[in-house]
Amino acid sequence: MDFTIIKHAVEVDHGIKRLSMHFIKKHAAPGRIRLSAELCAQISEEFERIGLTTLPRTLPTSENEFIWVIQRDSVLGEVTAVAAALADLDKLRMNPLPQVFTNYPVAKSNLS
């Protein structure tokens, strides 16, 4: 997997870039016909390794979907990490701010 182009595009756009899963698959596994859940998990691991995160956190298997790729050490990346931690605590019913996801239901679905 060579995500040099993606990492550079994210850096150039101030730490965030909206990309299609088709574009990502093309760089992750150009010979693959389908975008499987297994390949999406491998892509997520590689993004994590090179300092990127995504929204939604679980990558879709449809090549027609678009995601946000975020530089993890940017301000937005840190805010995303904090929000994801709140979403994880919410799953465990330990969220210190339970009304947050009542007010922002779309955010919760993208952070888990």
Secondary structure, 3 states (H helix, E strand, C coil): CCCHHHHHHHHHCCCEEEEEHHHHHHHHCCCCCCCCHHHHHHHHHHHHHCCEEEECCCCCCCCCCEEEEEECCCHHHHHHHHHHHHHHHHHCCCCCCCCHHHHCHHHHHHHC
